[in-house]
Amino acid sequence: QVQLVESGGALVQAGGSLILSCTASENIFGVSDVGWYRQTPRKKRELVARITSSDIEYKDSVRGRFTISLDNDVNTMYLQMNGLKPEDTATYLCNAELYVPGRPKFWGQGTHVTVSS
């Protein structure tokens, strides 16, 4: 069973920056669609950024501020977050969907980001 572990969440002031990391227990990011999602008690889970076989996608409200990237040598995905806003406060989760029949999906437990105004 693949395990994903996020880290990097913290309390930060508005305008600040954070880097979130997601490390996989196996070398799967090169054979998966991968992404960062976020959720709050009031909102359902939403896509923040994703890398697919053909594209890199961003939620409109984070485009230009957030950057998703991969380092397959260390099985880690990153989310560089700049210009943070209070509305970015959420639990951030990473996801991988393998390019195999059935498209199994794996989720991390999440890392919490709080942006103070």
Buried (B, 14 or more C-beta within 10 A) or exposed (E): EBEBBBEBBEEBEEEBEBEBBBBBEEEBBEBBBBBBBBBEEEEEBEBBBBBEEEEEBBBEEBEEBBBBEBEEEEBBBBBBBBEBBEEBBBBBBBBBBBEEEEEEEBBBEBBBBBBEE
